[in-house]
Amino acid sequence: MIYNSIIETIGNTPLVRLNKLNKGIAGEILVKVEYFNPGNSMKDRMAVKMVEDAEKAGILKPGGTIIEGTSGNTGMGLALAGIAKGYKCIFTMADKQSKEKIDILKAVGAEVIVCPTNVSPEDPRSYYAVARKLNEEIPNSFYPNQYDNLSNWKAHYETTGPEIWRDTDGEITHFAAGVGTGGSMSGTARYLKEQSETLVSVGIDTYGSVFKKYKETGEFDENEIYPYLTEGIGEDILPRNVDFSVIDHFIKVTDKDAAVMTRRLSREEGLFVGWSCGSAVHGALEYARENLKQGDRMVILLPDHGTRYLGKVYNDDWMRNHGFMENKTFGSAREIVNSRNAAYQLVVVRKSDKVKDAIALMNEKSVSQIPVMEDGQVVGSLTDNKLLLKIIENPEIKDGPVGEVMEDSMHFVALDSTLDVLSSMVDKEKAVLVRDDMHRVHIITKHDILAAITR
């Protein structure tokens, strides 16, 4: 068959049966290998759909410029569409993304602007904000906004879902996929659930993302948000493409478990896939061990190719430096928590407490920083050095309430965060917080990390 351009080859990717990683699991585990798309990821599907829908709506005109914030794969799909259709491409990316992703986008003629990761989505430096600003400034430009552009989920509703249903002869009982923009999970799950009312969908989230708690409680908890390394899944926002009504369960996966599973997929199944594929498989198999029964069939979506991660999860030095090597014992927040006396209790103050009483408590307990809590929630923090500067500037604040002088809250981290990850998050002034298996809150300081390293 002869195709008019490379984008006509998108779709109809294969289903492959897992043969080793599924040992001990009842039922059958299949993976849909999306790196067979020409841009080596499932994002090709929605990228072309967004472009073609914009053309039909008159938003994208000949000679225009496509501007998008991307973790890499959507950019590649848009770049291929741009080449085929004659558009220039400018992409903004967070600096946590792999160098390979940046180099690949440049190789297909795109301009790439790298932005800081650890800023809020509203910060003008964020890759979301920079893309929007460029769209406002550049004439005849199109900002697809994959997070809120509903052509995203529709692409998977129209292609990925029908392909899975066709290739399994309708004999699929469970579908699992990572959730980032939400398009692939929501579109595919919506189609499959329309074919089978009993189908169960499992969304894979990462620690540091808001999705799981939001699904289970309806609460957007900013304490759930903190930096993580895995690329392509999880968010600190709620994209319009995430349809929680078609996602039955969420499983969270740590950076390390995702990285280790990614390498195992390559070595044990011959599937040279990307980092979030490891997240999807680890989380899906965790769910499957407890819930699948004989005769069930689960399909897991594998979004992209391993070439995007040669400098990270497929690099032994990088894995070793992050404490992710499969055979390496590396300390974690869990070990720090478990080493504490059973009577441990977090020292806290309330917003209404007087500042001088908080100082007295910090002196009594010999702590340099302390969380501020209200109704069981962490709402702020106090650190001795900043508090001292404020008191020197205005001694009268000693008699005022803590709420008037408190700083931003400390970040929560995953219980299984490794010590190197913890040390990178504990900055010059702030400790981090973690909830143990009993949901008690613990504080972890630089002193705790140093003690654990030398223990």
C-alpha positions in Angstrom: 0.0 0.0 0.0 1.2 3.5 -0.9 0.5 6.4 1.5 0.3 10.1 0.6 2.2 11.2 3.7 3.6 9.7 6.9 0.5 10.7 9.0 -1.7 8.4 7.0 0.2 5.5 8.7 -1.1 6.4 12.2 -3.1 3.8 14.1 -3.8 0.1 13.9 -1.0 -0.7 16.4 -0.6 -4.3 17.6 -1.8 -6.0 20.8 0.9 -8.2 22.3 0.4 -10.8 25.1 2.6 -10.6 28.2 4.3 -13.9 28.9 6.6 -13.4 31.9 5.7 -10.3 33.9 2.1 -11.6 34.4 3.2 -14.8 36.3 0.7 -15.6 39.1 -2.1 -13.5 37.6 -5.4 -15.1 36.7 -6.7 -14.0 33.3 -4.8 -12.7 30.3 -2.7 -9.5 30.0 -2.4 -7.8 26.6 -0.5 -4.6 25.9 -1.3 -2.2 23.0 2.1 -1.1 21.7 1.7 2.5 20.5 5.3 3.0 19.5 4.4 1.5 16.1 2.9 4.9 15.2 5.2 6.9 13.0 6.1 9.4 15.8 6.6 6.4 18.1 3.8 7.3 20.4 0.0 7.3 20.9 0.1 11.1 20.8 0.2 11.0 17.0 -3.5 10.1 17.0 -4.7 13.2 18.9 -2.1 15.5 17.4 -3.4 15.0 13.9 -7.0 15.1 15.1 -6.5 18.5 16.8 -4.8 19.9 13.7 -7.5 18.7 11.3 -10.3 19.8 13.6 -8.7 23.3 13.8 -8.4 23.4 10.0 -12.1 22.5 9.6 -13.0 25.2 12.1 -10.9 27.8 10.3 -8.7 28.3 13.3 -5.5 27.0 11.6 -4.9 28.6 8.2 -2.2 27.9 5.5 1.3 29.0 6.5 0.3 29.1 10.2 2.3 28.2 13.3 1.5 25.5 15.8 2.4 26.4 19.4 2.0 23.8 22.1 3.2 22.9 25.6 4.3 19.3 25.5 6.2 16.6 27.4 7.6 15.6 24.0 5.4 13.1 22.4 2.5 15.4 21.5 5.1 17.7 20.0 6.4 14.9 17.8 2.9 14.2 16.5 2.2 17.8 15.9 5.6 18.2 14.1 4.7 15.3 11.8 1.4 16.9 11.0 3.1 20.3 10.5 5.6 18.7 8.0 2.8 17.0 6.1 0.6 20.1 6.0 3.1 22.9 5.8 3.0 24.5 9.3 5.8 25.8 11.5 6.0 24.4 15.0 7.1 25.9 18.3 7.0 23.8 21.5 7.5 24.6 25.2 8.7 21.9 27.5 9.4 21.5 31.2 13.1 21.1 32.1 12.5 17.6 33.6 11.9 16.1 30.2 14.6 14.0 28.7 17.2 15.5 26.4 16.3 12.9 23.8 12.8 14.3 23.5 14.1 17.8 23.0 16.7 16.6 20.4 14.0 14.6 18.5 11.7 17.6 18.2 14.6 19.8 16.9 15.5 17.0 14.4 12.1 17.3 12.8 12.4 21.1 12.5 10.6 22.3 15.5 11.7 25.2 17.7 11.9 24.1 21.4 11.7 26.5 24.4 12.6 24.8 27.8 10.8 26.1 30.9 11.2 25.4 34.6 9.3 22.4 36.1 8.9 23.5 39.7 6.6 26.5 39.2 2.8 26.6 39.4 0.8 26.4 36.1 -0.2 30.0 36.5 3.4 31.2 36.8 4.4 33.1 33.7 7.5 31.0 33.4 5.6 27.7 33.3 5.5 25.9 29.9 1.7 26.3 29.9 1.9 30.1 30.3 4.8 30.5 27.8 2.9 28.6 25.1 -0.2 30.8 25.7 1.8 34.0 25.6 3.5 33.0 22.3 0.1 32.2 20.8 -1.1 35.7 21.7 1.9 37.3 20.2 2.4 35.4 17.0 0.0 36.1 14.2 -1.8 33.2 12.5 -0.8 30.8 15.2 -2.7 27.9 16.8 -2.4 26.7 20.4 -3.9 23.2 20.5 -3.9 23.0 24.3 -4.0 19.2 24.5 -5.1 19.4 28.1 -8.5 21.0 27.4 -8.9 20.5 23.6 -11.6 17.8 23.4 -10.3 16.6 20.1 -7.8 14.8 22.3 -10.2 12.3 23.8 -12.3 12.1 20.6 -9.2 10.8 18.7 -9.0 7.8 21.0 -12.8 7.3 21.0 -12.7 7.1 17.2 -9.5 5.0 16.8 -7.9 3.4 19.9 -11.1 2.2 21.5 -12.5 0.6 18.3 -9.1 -1.0 17.5 -9.0 -2.7 20.9 -12.6 -3.9 20.7 -12.0 -5.2 17.2 -8.7 -7.0 17.9 -10.0 -8.6 21.1 -13.2 -9.7 19.3 -15.0 -7.8 22.1 -13.6 -10.1 24.7 -12.0 -7.4 27.0 -13.0 -7.1 30.6 -10.4 -4.5 31.9 -8.6 -1.5 30.4 -5.7 0.2 32.0 -3.8 3.3 31.0 -1.8 6.2 32.5 -3.6 9.5 32.9 -1.9 12.7 32.0 -3.9 15.0 29.7 -6.6 12.3 30.1 -7.4 11.9 26.4 -6.2 8.4 25.8 -7.8 6.9 29.0 -11.0 8.9 28.7 -11.7 8.4 25.0 -10.7 4.8 24.9 -12.6 3.9 28.1 -15.7 5.8 27.0 -15.8 3.8 23.7 -15.2 0.4 25.4 -17.7 1.1 28.2 -20.3 1.9 25.5 -19.7 -1.6 24.1 -19.6 -3.4 27.4 -21.3 -2.1 30.6 -19.3 -4.4 32.8 -15.8 -3.2 31.5 -13.6 -2.0 34.3 -11.2 0.9 33.7 -8.1 1.5 35.8 -6.2 4.8 35.6 -2.6 4.9 36.5 -1.4 8.0 38.4 1.9 9.0 40.0 2.8 10.3 43.5 2.9 14.1 43.3 -0.3 14.2 41.1 -3.9 15.2 42.1 -5.9 12.6 40.1 -6.4 9.7 42.5 -7.5 11.8 45.5 -9.7 13.9 43.4 -11.5 10.8 42.0 -12.0 9.3 45.4 -12.9 12.4 47.4 -13.8 15.1 44.9 -11.2 17.3 46.6 -8.4 19.1 44.7 -5.8 18.8 47.4 -2.7 21.0 46.7 -0.9 19.0 49.4 -0.9 16.1 47.0 1.2 18.2 44.5 5.0 17.9 44.7 7.8 17.3 42.2 8.2 13.8 40.6 10.4 12.4 37.9 8.1 10.2 35.8 7.3 11.9 32.4 3.9 11.8 30.7 1.4 11.0 33.5 0.0 12.8 36.5 -0.9 16.5 36.7 -1.1 19.4 39.1 -4.2 20.6 37.2 -7.5 19.0 36.1 -7.5 18.9 32.3 -10.9 19.0 30.6 -10.0 15.7 28.8 -9.9 13.8 32.1 -13.4 12.3 32.4 -13.5 10.8 35.9 -16.9 9.3 35.2 -15.3 6.7 32.9 -12.4 5.9 35.1 -13.4 3.3 37.8 -10.2 3.1 39.8 -6.9 4.9 40.2 -3.6 3.2 41.2 -0.5 5.4 42.1 3.0 4.2 41.1 6.3 5.6 42.4 9.0 6.9 40.1 11.3 3.9 41.1 8.6 1.2 40.5 7.9 2.7 37.1 11.5 2.9 36.1 12.3 -0.6 37.2 9.2 -2.0 35.4 10.2 -0.1 32.2 13.5 -1.9 32.1 11.9 -5.2 32.9 9.5 -4.8 29.9 12.5 -4.4 27.7 14.6 -7.2 29.1 11.8 -9.8 29.8 9.2 -9.1 27.1 11.3 -7.4 24.4 9.2 -4.3 24.6 11.5 -1.3 24.4 9.1 1.3 25.8 9.0 4.6 27.6 8.9 5.4 31.3 5.2 5.9 31.7 4.7 2.5 30.1 6.4 1.1 33.2 4.0 3.0 35.4 1.0 1.7 33.4 2.2 -1.9 33.6 3.3 -1.9 37.3 0.0 -0.3 38.4 -2.2 -2.5 36.1 -0.5 -5.7 37.3 -0.8 -4.6 41.0 -4.6 -4.2 40.4 -4.8 -7.4 38.4 -3.2 -9.6 41.1 -6.0 -8.7 43.4 -8.9 -8.5 41.1 -8.6 -10.5 37.9 -10.1 -13.9 37.7 -9.8 -16.8 35.2 -11.3 -15.8 31.9 -10.7 -12.1 32.3 -8.7 -10.1 29.8 -7.0 -6.8 30.5 -5.5 -4.5 27.9 -2.8 -2.0 29.0 -2.0 1.0 26.8 1.8 1.5 26.3 2.2 5.1 25.1 5.7 5.4 23.6 9.2 4.2 22.7 12.3 3.7 24.8 14.5 6.0 22.6 13.0 8.9 24.5 14.6 7.7 27.7 18.1 6.5 26.8 19.7 9.1 29.1 17.4 8.2 32.0 15.8 4.9 32.8 17.9 3.0 30.3 21.1 4.6 31.7 22.7 2.6 34.5 24.5 5.6 36.0 21.3 7.7 36.0 19.4 4.8 37.6 22.1 4.2 40.2 22.3 8.0 41.1 18.6 8.0 41.8 18.6 4.9 43.8 16.5 3.1 41.2 18.7 0.1 40.3 16.8 -3.1 40.8 19.4 -4.8 42.9 20.3 -1.8 45.1 19.1 -1.2 48.6 18.5 2.5 49.0 16.9 4.3 51.9 13.5 5.9 51.7 11.0 8.1 53.6 9.4 4.8 54.8 12.6 3.7 56.5 12.9 7.1 58.3 9.3 6.8 59.5 9.6 3.2 60.5 12.8 4.0 62.6 10.8 6.3 64.8 9.3 5.4 68.2 5.7 4.3 68.0 4.8 7.2 70.3 6.1 9.7 67.7 3.8 12.7 67.3 4.2 15.6 65.0 4.8 18.9 66.7 2.3 21.5 65.2 0.8 24.8 66.0 -2.5 26.4 64.9 -3.2 29.6 63.0 -4.8 31.1 66.1 -1.9 30.3 68.4 0.2 33.3 69.5 3.6 33.6 67.8 5.4 33.8 71.1 3.8 30.5 72.2 4.9 28.9 68.9 8.5 30.1 69.6 8.4 28.6 73.1 7.1 25.3 71.7 9.9 25.2 69.1 12.5 25.9 71.8 11.0 23.3 74.1 11.0 20.6 71.4 14.3 21.7 69.8 12.8 22.0 66.3 13.7 24.7 63.8 10.6 24.4 61.7 7.0 23.4 62.4 3.8 22.9 60.4 0.7 25.0 60.9 -2.5 22.8 61.0 -6.2 23.5 61.0 -8.9 20.9 61.1 -6.4 18.1 60.4 -5.0 19.9 57.3 -1.6 21.4 56.9 -2.2 25.1 56.0 1.3 26.7 56.5 4.6 26.5 58.3 7.0 28.4 60.5 10.8 28.3 60.2 13.0 29.8 62.9 15.3 31.9 60.6 12.5 33.7 58.7 10.5 34.1 61.9 13.6 35.7 63.5 13.9 38.2 60.7 10.2 39.2 61.0 10.5 39.7 64.7 13.6 41.9 64.4 11.7 44.0 61.9 8.6 44.2 64.0 8.8 42.9 67.6 5.1 43.4 68.2 4.2 40.4 66.0 5.2 38.1 69.0 1.8 38.8 70.5 -0.1 38.3 67.2 -1.5 35.0 65.8 0.6 32.5 63.9 -1.7 32.9 60.9 -0.3 36.4 60.2 3.3 35.4 59.9 3.2 31.8 58.7 4.8 30.8 55.4 3.6 28.4 52.7 2.9 24.8 53.6 5.6 22.2 53.4 5.2 19.8 50.5 3.9 16.2 51.0 6.0 13.4 49.4 5.4 9.8 48.7 6.2 7.3 51.5 8.5 5.4 49.2 10.5 8.4 48.0 14.2 7.5 48.0 16.7 9.5 50.0 18.2 11.2 47.0 14.8 12.3 45.8 14.0 13.6 49.4 17.3 15.5 49.6 16.6 17.3 46.3 13.2 18.4 47.6 14.3 19.5 51.1 15.5 23.0 50.2 17.5 25.4 52.3 14.6 26.3 54.6 11.8 23.8 54.2 11.4 20.2 55.4 8.9 17.9 53.7 5.9 16.0 55.1 4.8 12.4 54.6 1.8 10.3 55.7 2.6 6.8 57.0 0.4 3.7 56.5 -1.7 4.8 59.4 -2.3 8.2 57.8 -0.3 9.9 60.5 1.8 13.0 59.3 5.5 13.0 59.8 8.1 15.7 59.1 11.4 14.9 57.4 14.3 17.3 57.7 17.8 17.4 56.3 19.0 16.1 59.6 16.7 13.0 59.2 18.1 12.4 55.7 21.7 12.7 56.8 21.0 10.4 59.8 19.5 7.8 57.5 22.4 7.9 55.0 25.0 7.4 57.8 22.9 4.9 59.7 
